[in-house]
Amino acid sequence: MQFPYQLAAKGKYSLKNVRLETGFEYDHEEVVGTKTALFSIDIEDGKIQSVKAHAPASNAIDAKGYLMLPAFRDMHVHLDKTLYGLPWQALSPKRRSVKDMIAYEQEIIPELLKTSVERAEQLISLLQHYGTHYARTHFNVDTTSGLKSLEHLERALDHKKDSFGAELVAFPQHGIYYTDSAPLMKEAAQMKSVGFIGGLDPLSIDGSIEKVLDFTVQLALDNKKGIDIHLHETGESGMKTINYLIDKAIENPQLQGKTFVSHAFALAHLSTKEAEQIAERLAAGKVGIASSVPFGKTIMPISLLKKYGVNVLIGNDNVQDYWSTFGSGNMLQKANLIAELYGYSTELALSRALEFATQSILPLDEKGKQQWPKAGDEAAVVFTDASCSAEAVSRISPIEALMNKGNLFWRN
């Protein structure tokens, strides 16, 4: 997909006919609808400068009455490896384990690198088509590609810098020690553009939880980075890994709020009491969970984690690549899937579900008080053809415009 928007404005400008949510409608104490009104908004220096009464006669860009929402953020995606832009290819039944996939990647990476810049840009355009302006993206660090995945990803992101931003996770997809990737990880950790040290199933891939996590934690501490590890392991090894990482975060306060476990499928196999206990520990250590909201047999206790104050981030993970046939790139669809899976079907619950696309930014608080947008907020928004957040989530409403750092792009 080519970039679906055209630059409409940048720098200092104003918008009129902007629809914003202003409160909830109640039947006694039950939320039965969402109130909206039209406003005018001033943008300057990448920020929302003011939210004013609607001035229809003003010389401003007409937002056409579309609903303005916070722009979406994909907090777990692999922009560096995708089949998007290549001929269709479903998954092979021959590759069943992570180690099978590692062997396959070692075969295909050299060829894929030849077009990885262009395909990363196409994948970013797909995400933007659905209203995403920012991502946490993992990039391969392995002995086959060295740091070429990072180099190519940085080029793609530089081409997209006006309309898209990202934070980068150095991801040892082929293991730290299963392949000799430790020296490469040390090199990647020193790079300014890299914000997080990644990891992968320490016991099943590298044969040791402690050795791998000690290396990962020390690398993060030495280079002042965060941590975001992939953990597919379930059962005893999965839980031991999560608890070990929590212990390290508690021991090192500088890692708190910057440490995440991606997937963490072990949590889906716990009793309610066990899930509550680990949720308390995750919250105490300020260790977050990044989930791609898988369906099928793996249903994560997202509601319970959030109840206990755990920071839960949502992402698409693999978007139509050789790891997963699925993945649309649509964060509003993710919010919709979460709402369906966890039974968020009322006006209030659906409006709350929007936070899984925006990563916790909501126009209205629980009581219906307007809390976004305000002067000084980042000018990162979408305009959608919906009457309110609840409708946008339920109907996965189309995105008409995207704003990043105050740069406004309107659909062609």
Secondary structure, 3 states (H helix, E strand, C coil): CCCCEEEEECCCEEEEEEEEEEEEEEECCEEEEEEEEEEEEEEECCEEEEEEECCCCCCCEECCCCEEEECEEEEEECCCCCCCCCCCCCCCCCCCCHHHHHHHHHHHHHHHHHHHHHHHHHHHHHHHHCCEEEEEEEEECECCCECHHHHHHHHHHHHCCCCCEEEEEEECCCCCCCCCCHHHHHHHHCCCCEEEEEEECHHHHHCCHHHHHHHHHHHHHHHCCEEEEEECCCHHHHHHHHHHHHHHHHHCHHHCCCEEEEECHHHHHCCHHHHHHHHHHHHHHCEEEEECCCCCCCCCCHHHHHHCCCCEEECCECCCCCCCCCCCCCHHHHHHHHHHHHCCCCHHHHHHHCHHHHCCCCCECCCCCECCCCCCCECCEEEECCCCHHHHHHHCCCEEEEEECCEEEEEC
